Amino acid sequence: MTDWTARAQAFFSNEAPPGPDETDATHVSAVSSVASPELFAAADRACDHWSDGAAARAQMRQDISNTPAHLHAELLEHLHAVYPKAKK
């Protein structure tokens, strides 16, 4: 069994990461390197789906924290698509 990061990397491997804007002389990303609470909430839904325990949830949070910032938006989009919020 592969872990979720391997599955996510395989899913997103078809697209090259975006480069900096041509006008960006410093080549510093405008995206925060800190994952958003929304990303962690989406990851929690994935953990809920798989009935993950505390160790797996901690690993998921660590993996998200280690994910490069330029992939956060795509990862969030993927998690929303695969593990949508429950309808009330």
C-alpha positions as a Markdown table, in Angstrom:
| # | Residue | x | y | z |
|---|---|---|---|---|
| 1 | Met | 0.0 | 0.0 | 0.0 |
| 2 | Thr | 1.3 | 3.5 | -0.8 |
| 3 | Asp | 0.9 | 6.4 | 1.5 |
| 4 | Trp | -1.2 | 9.4 | 0.6 |
| 5 | Thr | 1.7 | 11.5 | -0.4 |
| 6 | Ala | 2.8 | 9.0 | -3.1 |
| 7 | Arg | -0.8 | 8.9 | -4.4 |
| 8 | Ala | -0.9 | 12.7 | -4.4 |
| 9 | Gln | 2.4 | 13.0 | -6.2 |
| 10 | Ala | 1.4 | 10.5 | -8.8 |
| 11 | Phe | -1.9 | 12.4 | -9.3 |
| 12 | Phe | -0.2 | 15.8 | -9.7 |
| 13 | Ser | 2.9 | 14.5 | -11.6 |
| 14 | Asn | 1.3 | 15.4 | -15.0 |
| 15 | Glu | 1.7 | 19.1 | -14.4 |
| 16 | Ala | 4.9 | 21.1 | -13.8 |
| 17 | Pro | 4.9 | 23.4 | -10.8 |
| 18 | Pro | 4.3 | 27.0 | -11.7 |
| 19 | Gly | 7.4 | 29.2 | -11.9 |
| 20 | Pro | 7.7 | 32.7 | -10.5 |
| 21 | Asp | 6.2 | 35.6 | -12.4 |
| 22 | Glu | 8.5 | 37.2 | -14.9 |
| 23 | Thr | 8.2 | 40.5 | -13.1 |
| 24 | Asp | 9.3 | 38.9 | -9.8 |
| 25 | Ala | 13.0 | 40.0 | -9.5 |
| 26 | Thr | 13.5 | 38.2 | -6.2 |
| 27 | His | 11.9 | 34.9 | -7.2 |
| 28 | Val | 10.1 | 34.7 | -3.8 |
| 29 | Ser | 6.8 | 32.9 | -3.7 |
| 30 | Ala | 3.9 | 35.0 | -2.7 |
| 31 | Val | 2.2 | 31.9 | -1.3 |
| 32 | Ser | 2.6 | 31.3 | 2.4 |
| 33 | Ser | 4.6 | 28.2 | 3.3 |
| 34 | Val | 2.3 | 27.5 | 6.2 |
| 35 | Ala | -0.6 | 25.2 | 5.3 |
| 36 | Ser | -4.0 | 26.6 | 5.9 |
| 37 | Pro | -6.5 | 25.4 | 8.5 |
| 38 | Glu | -8.8 | 24.5 | 5.5 |
| 39 | Leu | -6.1 | 22.2 | 4.2 |
| 40 | Phe | -5.7 | 20.5 | 7.5 |
| 41 | Ala | -9.5 | 20.1 | 7.8 |
| 42 | Ala | -9.7 | 18.5 | 4.4 |
| 43 | Ala | -6.9 | 16.1 | 5.4 |
| 44 | Asp | -8.9 | 15.3 | 8.5 |
| 45 | Arg | -11.8 | 14.3 | 6.3 |
| 46 | Ala | -9.5 | 12.0 | 4.4 |
| 47 | Cys | -8.4 | 10.5 | 7.7 |
| 48 | Asp | -12.0 | 10.1 | 8.8 |
| 49 | His | -12.8 | 8.3 | 5.6 |
| 50 | Trp | -10.0 | 5.7 | 6.2 |
| 51 | Ser | -10.7 | 5.5 | 10.0 |
| 52 | Asp | -7.1 | 6.5 | 10.7 |
| 53 | Gly | -5.8 | 6.5 | 14.2 |
| 54 | Ala | -3.9 | 9.1 | 16.1 |
| 55 | Ala | -0.5 | 8.1 | 14.6 |
| 56 | Ala | -1.7 | 8.2 | 11.0 |
| 57 | Arg | -3.4 | 11.6 | 11.6 |
| 58 | Ala | -0.2 | 13.0 | 13.1 |
| 59 | Gln | 1.8 | 11.7 | 10.1 |
| 60 | Met | -0.8 | 13.3 | 7.7 |
| 61 | Arg | -0.3 | 16.6 | 9.5 |
| 62 | Gln | 3.5 | 16.3 | 9.3 |
| 63 | Asp | 3.3 | 15.3 | 5.6 |
| 64 | Ile | 1.2 | 18.4 | 4.8 |
| 65 | Ser | 3.6 | 20.6 | 6.8 |
| 66 | Asn | 6.4 | 19.2 | 4.7 |
| 67 | Thr | 4.6 | 19.6 | 1.4 |
| 68 | Pro | 6.0 | 22.5 | -0.7 |
| 69 | Ala | 3.8 | 25.6 | -0.5 |
| 70 | His | 3.3 | 25.7 | -4.3 |
| 71 | Leu | 1.4 | 22.4 | -4.1 |
| 72 | His | -1.0 | 23.4 | -1.2 |
| 73 | Ala | -3.7 | 24.7 | -3.5 |
| 74 | Glu | -3.7 | 21.6 | -5.7 |
| 75 | Leu | -3.6 | 19.3 | -2.7 |
| 76 | Leu | -6.6 | 21.1 | -1.2 |
| 77 | Glu | -8.5 | 20.9 | -4.5 |
| 78 | His | -7.7 | 17.2 | -4.7 |
| 79 | Leu | -8.8 | 16.5 | -1.1 |
| 80 | His | -12.0 | 18.5 | -1.6 |
| 81 | Ala | -12.8 | 16.5 | -4.8 |
| 82 | Val | -12.1 | 13.1 | -3.2 |
| 83 | Tyr | -13.3 | 13.7 | 0.4 |
| 84 | Pro | -16.0 | 16.4 | 0.1 |
| 85 | Lys | -17.6 | 18.0 | 3.2 |
| 86 | Ala | -20.6 | 16.1 | 4.5 |
| 87 | Lys | -23.9 | 17.5 | 3.4 |
| 88 | Lys | -26.1 | 18.7 | 6.2 |
